[in-house]
Amino acid sequence: MTTLTRLLPGDRIIRLQLLIIIAVAVFFSLTAGSRFYSLGNFQSISSQLPILGMLALGMGITMLTGGINLSVIAGANACSLVMATILVAHPGQPVWFALAMLAGLVVATGIGVLNGALIAWIGVSPILATLGTMTLIAGLNILLTNGAVISGFPAAIQYLSNGSLAGIPVALLLFLLVALLLWILLEHTTLGRSLYLMGSNAQATRFSGVNTPRVTIAVYVLSALLGWGAALLMMSKFNSAKAGYGDAYLLVTILASVLGGINPDGGFGRVIGLVLALIALQMLESGLNLMGVSSYLTMALWGCVLILFIALQNRKS
């Protein structure tokens, strides 16, 4: 492990760039190049990346504080089910479309406040608090819908995954815009600085006059709102909403955060690193799919990669 760490440059972003280059080279040779570099393959990557990206950003900002949000996907599904129910019940009515979007925002905000309050005011550990809310929300999603699929959305929703600007998918552009806005928030606002300080030393941050409970609640609300964005993209991509969509994404969001340079203990990490990590993971997954590798084996591989990177990080520190 020490040898491998010394072989790679110290900057995590450079490591990710090298990983992307290596992934491209390996899969070029293994898949004869033509399939890996086909338009259909890159369209598949670009359709998956925005959804995972929104969820990973929602996971990553909580990890910057030393926390975690295991409920981000269950919350996204709750938002999508609420919005889908309203849209299907009142098709083609702009007022109800706006109310559906607002209802999704209210649900996301409520979930974020619940998580933040459990952590900041009651003192529950982030992993237990969000595990509890994840289980609660997932159960309610299934209970209220009986596990049924809600489908048939207006063209405005479908445009998010089907539309393009200058040949670039709208969903990808939206993700990049959100990533840019989040970068600005983290690097150039008081909330962003407070968030990093909390991850480094929460007690010292509190003694310095920062309202840490307020910051904690704000972070988990923001995480849930990013889940709302992911819910819109899932509704657009699948033209349906269901309680179980995206369950397999949870591990990938954590892996992308760690691989992107976010310290699981908090205090360190950048948005650009997380975005590069997502690109690397999507390229790897695409190559494995083209090779016919089982999705279950791919999931096992993600677990191994996560363990390896955490081990390397702890070894270095």
Long-range contacts (C-beta under 8 A, 24 or more apart in sequence): 1-311, 1-312, 1-315, 2-315, 4-312, 5-312, 5-315, 5-316, 12-260, 12-261, 12-273, 13-261, 13-270, 13-272, 13-273, 13-276, 16-259, 16-260, 16-261, 16-273, 16-276, 16-277, 16-280, 17-276, 19-280, 20-276, 20-279, 20-280, 20-283, 23-280, 23-283, 23-284, 23-287, 24-283, 26-287, 27-283, 27-284, 27-286, 27-287, 27-290, 27-291, 30-287, 30-291, 31-287, 31-290, 31-291, 35-290, 36-286, 36-287, 36-290, 41-286, 41-290, 43-169, 44-286, 45-282, 45-283, 45-286, 46-169, 46-171, 46-172, 47-161, 47-169, 47-171, 47-237, 48-282, 48-285, 49-172, 49-175, 49-278, 49-279, 49-282, 50-169, 50-171, 50-172, 50-174, 50-175, 50-233, 51-171, 51-230, 51-233, 51-234, 51-237, 51-246, 51-249, 52-249, 52-252, 52-253, 52-256, 52-278, 52-281, 52-282, 53-175, 53-178, 53-179, 53-275, 53-278, 54-175, 54-178, 54-226, 54-227, 54-229, 54-230, 54-233, 55-226, 55-227, 55-230, 55-246, 55-249, 55-253, 56-252, 56-253, 56-256, 56-257, 56-260, 56-274, 56-277, 56-278, 57-178, 57-179, 57-182, 57-226, 57-271, 57-274, 58-222, 58-223, 58-224, 58-225, 58-226, 58-227, 58-230, 58-253, 59-223, 59-253, 59-254, 59-256, 59-257, 60-253, 60-256, 60-257, 60-260, 60-262, 60-269, 60-271, 60-274, 61-182, 61-186, 61-195, 61-219, 61-222, 61-223, 61-226, 62-126, 62-219, 62-220, 62-223, 63-254, 63-257, 63-258, 63-262, 63-263, 63-264, 63-266, 63-269, 64-186, 64-195, 64-196, 64-199, 64-219, 64-262, 64-263, 64-266, 64-267, 64-268, 64-269, 65-195, 65-198, 65-199, 65-202, 65-215, 65-216, 65-219, 65-266, 66-126, 66-198, 66-199, 66-202, 66-265, 66-266, 66-267, 67-119, 67-126, 67-127, 67-130, 67-216, 67-219, 67-220, 67-266, 68-126, 68-127, 68-130, 68-254, 68-264, 69-115, 69-126, 69-130, 69-220, 69-223, 69-224, 70-127, 70-130, 70-131, 70-134, 70-250, 71-111, 71-115, 71-130, 71-131, 71-133, 71-134, 71-137, 72-223, 72-224, 72-226, 72-227, 72-230, 72-250, 72-253, 73-134, 73-227, 73-230, 73-246, 73-247, 73-249, 73-250, 73-253, 74-133, 74-134, 74-137, 74-138, 74-141, 75-107, 75-108, 75-111, 75-112, 75-133, 75-137, 75-224, 75-227, 75-228, 76-227, 76-228, 76-230, 76-231, 76-234, 76-246, 77-137, 77-138, 77-141, 77-231, 77-241, 77-242, 77-243, 77-244, 77-245, 77-246, 78-107, 78-111, 78-137, 78-140, 78-141, 79-104, 79-107, 79-108, 79-227, 79-228, 79-231, 80-104, 80-231, 80-232, 80-234, 80-235, 80-241, 80-245, 81-141, 81-144, 81-145, 81-150, 81-241, 81-242, 81-243, 82-107, 83-231, 83-232, 83-235, 83-241, 84-150, 84-151, 84-153, 84-235, 84-240, 84-241, 85-150, 87-153, 87-154, 87-157, 88-150, 88-151, 88-152, 88-153, 91-152, 91-154, 92-154, 97-154, 97-156, 104-228, 104-231, 104-232, 105-225, 105-228, 107-228, 108-221, 108-224, 108-225, 108-227, 108-228, 109-221, 109-224, 109-225, 111-137, 111-224, 111-227, 112-217, 112-220, 112-221, 112-222, 112-223, 112-224, 112-225, 113-217, 113-220, 113-221, 115-220, 115-223, 115-224, 116-213, 116-216, 116-217, 116-218, 116-219, 116-220, 116-221, 117-217, 119-216, 119-220, 120-212, 120-213, 120-214, 120-216, 120-217, 121-213, 138-243, 141-243, 142-243, 142-244, 145-242, 145-243, 147-242, 147-243, 147-244, 148-242, 149-240, 149-241, 149-242, 150-240, 150-241, 150-242, 151-239, 151-240, 151-241, 152-239, 152-240, 153-235, 153-236, 153-239, 153-240, 157-232, 157-235, 157-236, 157-239, 158-236, 158-239, 159-236, 160-232, 160-233, 160-236, 161-233, 161-236, 161-237, 162-236, 171-233, 171-236, 171-237, 174-229, 174-233, 175-233, 176-275, 178-226, 178-229, 179-271, 179-274, 179-275, 182-226, 182-271, 183-270, 183-271, 183-272, 186-270, 186-271, 191-215, 191-218, 195-219, 196-267, 196-268, 197-267, 198-266, 199-263, 199-265, 199-266, 199-267, 199-268, 200-266, 200-267, 200-268, 201-267, 248-295, 248-299, 251-299, 251-302, 251-303, 251-306, 252-281, 252-302, 254-306, 255-281, 255-302, 255-305, 255-306, 255-309, 256-281, 258-306, 258-309, 258-310, 258-313, 259-305, 259-306, 259-309, 263-313, 264-310, 264-313
